[in-house]
Amino acid sequence: MQRKLWRRRQLALLFAAFLVLVVQAPPRALAQLEIDITQGTIEPMPVAIYDFLGKTEEASQFGRDITSVINDDLERSGLFQPLEKEAFIEKITRFNKAPRFGD
């Protein structure tokens, strides 16, 4: 009698373990995903970056060097096209003056 009871418990545990595995198993995907890329064009965004200002000529040169590094990095990313400084309408000369973003 105890052997039958022990056998039933063993089968019940195996069945419970089987159910846990079935419930937790990820479902199979029934659809197949296909992506066709036929063309793509990414135009770099124009960006204007002013030189950093400095109180001395040495500080101003350091600011121009930093601006040059930033311009080069943005251009190399392929997502931005830095504008030539000659194309800037507004010239920034003070720290506390907000830029005219429309220009």
N, C-alpha and C positions, 0 to 999 in steps of 0.2 A: 504494500500500500504506500509506504513512504517512497519507494523507488518510483512509482507512478507519479506521485506528487512532485518529487524532485525533477522528474523528466518533464512534467508540464511547466514547472517554473522555468526550467532551462529553455524550453521552446518559446515560452512567453517572452523571456529576456532576449532571445535571438530575434523574435519577431519585432519587438520594440526597437532593438538596435537597427534592424533593417528599415523600419519606418523612419527613424531619425535620419539615417543616411539618405533615404529617398527624398525626404522633405527638404533637407539642407543641400542637396545636389543642385547645382545651377541648371536652369532649363536650357535646352538646346535652342539655338537660333534657327528659326525656320525660314528666314528671309536671307538672301545673299545681297550684300551691299556692293555696288559697283559705282565707281567714280571715274568719269572721263573728263580729263582736263585737255581742252582743245586749244585754248589760247589764254593768255594773261598779259596784262599790261599794268605796270605800276609806274605812275609818273611821280617823280620826286616833288615834294612840297617845297615851294620857295620859302625861305626863312631869312629874316634880316637880323643880324647880330651886331650890335654896336660894340666898339672897343670899350673896355673898362677904363674909367677915368682915374687919374692919379694927380696928386698935388705937385709932384716933381716930375721932371722929364724922365727920370729913371723909373718911377712908379708908372707913368703913362706907357713907357716902352714895355714894361712887364705886363700891363693890361692888354696891350696889343698882341703880345706873344700868347697870352692865355686865350684871347679871342681867336687867334690863328689856329691854335690846337683844337678848340671847340668846332670851328668851321670845318677843319679837315676831318675830324671824327664824324660829324654829321654827314658830310658829303660822302665819305667812304661807306657809310651805312647803306647808301643807295636810296634812302627814304626822303632825304632833304637835299635841296639845292640852295646853298647860301648865295644871297644876292651880292653883287659887287657894291662896295661902299660908295661908289660914285652915283649909284642909283638911288641912294637914300635922299628923300626930300628934306626931312628934318635932321638937323645936326644937334646931338646931345652935348651940352656943355656944362650942365650942373646936375648934381646928384638928386636934389630935391624936386626937380621938375619931372612931372609924369610925361611919358612919351605920347605922341598922337598916333595911336595904333592904325588909324586909317591911312596915314602916310606910309 
